[in-house]
Amino acid sequence: MSLTVSNCTDEIVCRCLQVSEAEIKTAADLTEGPTVRCIGRLTGAGTGCTACHRRIRSLLADQCAAASSSPTCVIR
């Protein structure tokens, strides 16, 4: 699945599957209460060696802080 967002970087977050920050943020926008597992299902990120889980969680936390009015934003 190829997801893109214009205001994000193309920095690769998941090196195993070459998933970018933009793809992860787009996937998070498409779900209610995004989790690392959810992002993995949508993009594949984090389903390889799992070394990127910390970075994915950080991106999700940043996104939740930006949308702090959203009651459905949950980080697990």
Backbone torsions as a table, in degrees:
resi	resn	phi	psi	omega
1	MET	NA	131.8	-179.8
2	SER	-112.4	112.6	-179.7
3	LEU	-119.0	138.4	179.1
4	THR	-137.6	149.8	175.9
5	VAL	-134.3	134.8	-173.7
6	SER	-72.7	-26.2	-175.1
7	ASN	-96.2	14.9	178.7
8	CYS	-113.9	164.7	177.7
9	THR	-83.1	162.6	176.2
10	ASP	-94.8	18.0	179.3
11	GLU	-59.6	132.5	177.9
12	ILE	-76.9	123.8	178.6
13	VAL	-96.3	-46.2	178.6
14	CYS	-102.2	104.1	-176.8
15	ARG	-72.6	-31.0	-179.7
16	CYS	-60.3	-43.6	-175.1
17	LEU	-114.1	8.2	176.4
18	GLN	55.3	49.2	179.2
19	VAL	-99.1	128.5	-175.9
20	SER	-88.1	166.0	175.8
21	GLU	-58.9	-41.5	-179.7
22	ALA	-61.0	-41.8	179.2
23	GLU	-64.4	-40.4	179.9
24	ILE	-66.3	-44.6	-179.9
25	LYS	-65.6	-37.5	177.3
26	THR	-65.2	-43.7	178.4
27	ALA	-61.7	-39.4	178.9
28	ALA	-64.7	-36.7	178.2
29	ASP	-66.5	-27.0	-176.5
30	LEU	-83.4	-5.5	-175.8
31	THR	-124.7	156.3	172.7
32	GLU	-93.7	129.2	179.4
33	GLY	61.7	55.9	-176.8
34	PRO	-61.7	140.6	175.6
35	THR	-126.4	169.3	176.7
36	VAL	-59.3	-41.2	179.8
37	ARG	-62.2	-43.4	179.2
38	CYS	-62.5	-45.1	178.4
39	ILE	-61.3	-39.6	177.4
40	GLY	-61.2	-41.6	178.8
41	ARG	-64.9	-38.1	-177.0
42	LEU	-79.7	-36.5	-172.6
43	THR	-118.8	-20.0	-173.4
44	GLY	92.5	-15.1	-178.5
45	ALA	-59.6	133.8	176.9
46	GLY	84.9	1.9	-178.5
47	THR	-95.6	-0.6	178.6
48	GLY	-94.6	-107.3	-175.8
49	CYS	-80.1	-14.1	179.9
50	THR	73.0	8.6	-179.8
51	ALA	-65.8	-20.6	-177.0
52	CYS	-90.7	-1.0	-177.0
53	HIS	-55.8	-41.6	-179.5
54	ARG	-62.3	-44.2	179.7
55	ARG	-66.2	-40.6	177.8
56	ILE	-62.1	-45.9	178.0
57	ARG	-58.5	-40.2	179.1
58	SER	-63.8	-44.1	177.8
59	LEU	-62.2	-41.4	178.9
60	LEU	-65.6	-40.4	178.6
61	ALA	-64.3	-41.8	178.1
62	ASP	-63.0	-41.0	-179.8
63	GLN	-67.1	-38.3	178.0
64	CYS	-67.4	-38.0	178.6
65	ALA	-64.9	-36.8	179.3
66	ALA	-68.9	-30.4	-179.8
67	ALA	-112.1	47.4	-173.3
68	SER	-61.0	-17.2	178.6
69	SER	-78.5	-7.4	-178.8
70	SER	-84.5	116.3	-179.6
71	PRO	-75.1	-8.6	-175.7
72	THR	-96.6	0.8	-177.5
73	CYS	-80.9	115.3	-176.3
74	VAL	-131.0	130.1	176.1
75	ILE	-109.6	123.7	179.6
76	ARG	-116.7	NA	NA
